[in-house]
């Protein structure tokens, strides 16, 4: 496309100097356009045109109105906002008259003792449980959530499907692999029904070892964790809010990794496909003291949640 425009400008200038008419110049441009370029040039021109044309504008609850180039090969969000319903504390997604979602929570030791039978009876069908994390200080020490093993054992006994997440502060791919291995060691052979999620976050209001980490470095860490998790037999997933997903991760390098999207709004508004949505950090669930994070898993998108625990 650039070559054709350049040629048009050049011919117009020649026509002006030589006294050629605008019609003659147009004829030359038309003839030049019909000349068959090389395959390489055709591909480059088509790629440029496609890239330039494919962008999206979205009104993000955190970022305001933004316009970004569409990432090739990354599935887009096809959820219909009109299909979301709410009953009490929990959201559902009704597609074709059928419930295409299941309700869940994510939880860490901050919630203390949990009555998982009551949690299950309240309508919660899955739980994402924190296995541990890495400190955000310079040393970046790894730690285990003191309730992780207990929560997993008791949740499964109550019939709640279990997934897990690991709070990452990795700054290199090697550290991210170390985190995946550490998460597996906490599980110590216990299987997961739901994914093992990589929870990399920026630290607000304090200095952190991850400050200033480039998008490419963040993406490489996520790739390393997810690849290792898959090697270990888990379904890999990335947990994040929109700012990091748009500006820190290159999702075109993470195609095939499910997204667990966080946005505390009545309806999720993220351009790309996500299989789970964390919609509240102030949920009330019977059997849990205090607030808890509420989630919904879209069963038409995520294979791991096709079979409800209530069946």
C-alpha positions in Angstrom: 0.0 0.0 0.0 2.8 2.4 0.9 4.5 1.8 -2.5 1.4 2.6 -4.5 0.8 5.8 -2.6 4.4 6.8 -3.1 4.2 6.1 -6.8 1.0 8.2 -7.1 2.6 11.2 -5.5 5.6 10.9 -7.7 3.6 10.7 -10.9 1.4 13.6 -9.8 4.6 15.7 -9.4 5.9 14.7 -12.8 2.6 15.5 -14.4 2.6 18.9 -12.9 6.2 19.7 -14.0 5.6 18.3 -17.5 2.2 20.0 -17.9 0.4 16.6 -18.0 -3.2 16.6 -17.2 -4.6 15.1 -14.0 -6.4 12.5 -16.1 -3.1 11.3 -17.6 -1.5 11.1 -14.2 -4.5 9.1 -12.9 -4.1 6.7 -15.9 -0.4 6.1 -15.0 -1.4 5.4 -11.3 -4.1 3.0 -12.4 -1.6 1.2 -14.7 1.0 1.0 -12.0 -1.6 -0.5 -9.6 -2.5 -3.2 -12.1 1.2 -4.3 -12.4 1.5 -7.6 -10.5 3.9 -7.2 -7.6 6.0 -10.0 -6.1 4.4 -12.5 -3.7 6.5 -11.1 -0.9 5.4 -7.5 -1.5 1.7 -8.6 -1.9 1.9 -10.4 1.5 3.6 -7.4 3.2 1.0 -5.0 1.7 -1.9 -7.1 2.7 -0.5 -7.7 6.2 0.0 -3.9 6.7 -3.5 -3.1 5.4 -5.1 -5.8 7.6 -3.1 -4.6 10.6 -4.0 -1.0 10.0 -7.7 -1.8 9.5 -8.2 -4.1 12.5 -8.4 -2.2 15.7 -11.1 -1.8 18.4 -12.3 0.9 20.7 -13.7 -0.1 24.1 -14.9 1.9 27.1 -13.0 0.2 29.9 -14.1 0.6 33.5 -10.5 1.2 34.7 -8.9 2.8 31.7 -11.7 4.8 30.1 -12.1 4.8 26.3 -9.1 3.1 24.6 -8.3 2.1 21.0 -5.9 -0.7 20.4 -4.8 -2.8 17.5 -6.4 -6.2 17.4 -4.1 -9.1 18.1 -4.0 -11.7 15.3 -5.1 -15.2 16.3 -6.4 -14.3 19.7 -10.1 -15.3 20.2 -12.5 -12.5 20.9 -15.2 -12.2 23.5 -18.5 -13.5 22.2 -20.6 -13.3 25.4 -23.9 -11.6 25.1 -24.5 -9.0 27.8 -28.2 -9.7 27.7 -27.7 -13.3 28.8 -26.3 -12.3 32.3 -28.7 -12.8 35.2 -28.3 -12.5 39.0 -29.9 -14.4 41.8 -29.0 -13.3 45.2 -25.2 -13.0 45.4 -24.4 -15.1 42.3 -24.4 -14.3 38.7 -25.4 -16.8 35.9 -25.1 -16.8 32.1 -28.2 -18.1 30.4 -27.8 -19.2 26.7 -30.7 -20.6 24.7 -32.7 -21.0 27.9 -30.1 -23.1 29.6 -27.6 -22.2 32.3 -24.2 -22.0 30.6 -22.3 -21.1 33.7 -21.4 -22.3 37.2 -20.7 -20.3 40.3 -17.4 -20.2 42.1 -15.1 -18.5 44.6 -11.4 -17.9 45.0 -10.0 -18.1 48.5 -6.8 -17.9 50.6 -5.9 -18.4 54.2 -7.2 -14.9 55.0 -10.7 -16.5 55.1 -9.8 -18.7 58.1 -11.9 -21.7 58.8 -14.4 -22.6 56.1 -17.5 -24.9 56.3 -17.2 -26.4 52.9 -20.5 -28.4 53.1 -22.4 -25.1 53.7 -20.4 -23.5 50.9 -21.5 -26.3 48.5 -25.1 -26.1 49.7 -25.2 -22.3 49.0 -24.7 -23.0 45.3 -20.9 -22.7 44.9 -19.6 -25.4 42.6 -15.9 -24.6 42.2 -13.2 -22.9 44.2 -9.8 -21.5 43.1 -7.5 -21.9 46.1 -4.3 -20.1 46.6 -1.3 -22.5 46.9 1.2 -19.8 47.8 3.2 -17.1 46.2 6.5 -15.2 45.9 7.3 -12.2 48.1 7.5 -8.9 46.2 10.7 -7.8 48.1 14.1 -8.1 46.6 14.7 -11.6 47.9 11.5 -12.9 46.3 11.1 -15.8 48.7 8.5 -18.4 47.9 5.9 -19.2 50.5 3.0 -21.7 51.0 -0.5 -20.7 51.9 -1.0 -22.3 55.2 -4.6 -23.3 54.5 -4.1 -24.6 50.9 -3.9 -28.3 51.5 -6.7 -28.2 54.1 -9.0 -26.2 51.8 -8.4 -28.6 48.8 -9.0 -31.7 50.9 -12.2 -30.4 52.5 -13.6 -28.7 49.4 -13.2 -31.9 47.4 -14.9 -33.9 50.2 -17.8 -31.5 50.1 -18.2 -32.0 46.3 -16.8 -28.6 45.3 -14.5 -28.8 42.2 -11.1 -27.4 42.9 -8.6 -25.3 40.9 -5.7 -23.3 42.2 -3.6 -20.2 41.7 -0.1 -19.0 42.5 0.7 -15.4 43.3 3.7 -14.6 41.2 6.4 -11.9 41.4 8.7 -13.6 38.9 11.0 -11.4 37.0 12.6 -14.1 34.8 11.3 -17.1 33.0 13.5 -19.3 35.2 11.7 -17.9 38.3 8.3 -18.5 36.7 9.2 -22.2 36.1 10.4 -22.4 39.8 7.0 -21.1 40.8 5.1 -23.7 38.8 7.3 -26.4 40.3 6.7 -25.0 43.8 2.9 -25.0 43.2 3.1 -28.6 42.2 5.1 -29.4 45.3 2.4 -27.9 47.5 -0.2 -30.0 45.8 2.0 -33.1 46.4 0.2 -35.3 43.9 -3.3 -34.0 44.5 -5.2 -33.5 41.2 -7.0 -30.3 40.2 -10.4 -30.2 38.5 -10.0 -26.7 37.3 -6.9 -24.9 36.1 -3.7 -23.8 37.8 -3.7 -20.1 37.4 -0.7 -17.7 37.1 -1.5 -14.6 39.2 1.1 -12.0 38.4 0.2 -8.5 39.7 1.7 -5.1 40.0 2.2 -3.9 43.6 0.4 -0.7 44.4 1.7 1.8 47.0 5.0 0.0 47.7 8.3 -0.8 46.0 8.4 -4.2 44.4 10.9 -6.4 42.6 8.6 -6.4 39.5 8.5 -2.6 39.2 9.4 -1.6 35.6 9.3 -5.1 34.2 8.8 -4.8 30.4 5.7 -6.3 28.7 8.0 -8.8 26.9 9.5 -10.0 30.2 6.0 -10.3 31.8 4.8 -12.3 28.8 7.9 -14.6 28.9 7.3 -15.3 32.6 3.7 -16.2 31.9 4.6 -18.4 29.0 7.2 -20.2 31.1 4.8 -20.8 34.0 2.0 -22.0 31.8 4.2 -24.3 29.7 5.6 -25.8 32.9 2.2 -26.2 34.4 1.0 -28.0 31.3 4.1 -30.3 31.4 3.1 -31.1 35.0 -0.3 -32.2 33.9 -2.3 -29.0 34.8 -4.5 -26.8 32.7 -2.7 -23.4 32.6 -4.5 -20.1 33.1 -3.7 -16.5 33.5 -5.5 -14.3 36.1 -5.5 -10.6 35.5 -7.5 -7.4 35.1 -7.8 -5.4 31.9 -4.8 -3.1 32.2 -2.2 -5.9 32.4 -4.0 -7.9 29.8 -4.0 -5.1 27.3 -0.6 -3.5 28.2 1.6 -6.0 30.0 0.8 -9.3 28.3 1.2 -10.0 24.6 -1.8 -12.3 24.3 -0.8 -13.3 20.8 2.1 -15.2 22.4 -0.3 -16.9 24.9 -2.9 -18.3 22.5 -4.3 -21.5 24.0 -3.9 -20.3 27.6 -7.3 -19.6 29.3 -8.0 -16.2 30.8 -9.5 -15.6 34.3 -10.6 -12.0 34.0 -11.1 -9.7 36.9 -13.5 -6.7 36.8 -15.8 -5.7 39.5 -18.7 -4.5 37.4 -22.3 -5.7 36.7 -21.2 -6.9 33.2 -17.7 -7.8 32.0 -16.3 -5.6 29.3 -13.1 -7.2 27.9 -12.4 -7.5 24.2 -10.8 -11.0 24.2 -12.2 -14.3 25.2 -12.1 -15.4 28.9 -13.4 -18.6 30.4 -13.8 -17.3 34.0 -14.8 -13.9 35.4 -14.1 -12.6 38.9 -16.9 -10.1 39.4 -16.8 -9.2 43.1 -14.4 -9.1 46.1 -17.2 -8.4 48.5 -19.2 -11.6 48.1 -21.1 -13.2 51.0 -21.2 -17.1 51.0 -22.7 -19.2 53.7 -19.9 -21.1 55.4 -17.3 -18.4 55.0 -16.8 -15.6 57.5 -16.3 -12.1 55.9 -16.1 -11.2 52.3 -15.0 -13.5 49.6 -14.2 -13.2 45.9 -17.0 -14.4 43.6 -16.5 -15.9 40.1 -18.4 -17.4 37.3 -17.2 -20.0 34.8 -18.6 -20.0 31.3 -19.3 -23.7 30.5 -19.7 -23.1 26.7 -16.1 -21.8 26.6 -14.2 -23.9 29.2 -14.0 -27.6 28.7 -13.0 -28.3 32.3 -16.3 -27.0 33.6 -18.7 -28.9 31.2 -19.9 -31.2 34.0 -21.5 -29.5 37.0 -20.7 -30.8 40.4 -24.4 -30.7 41.1 -25.1 -33.4 38.6 
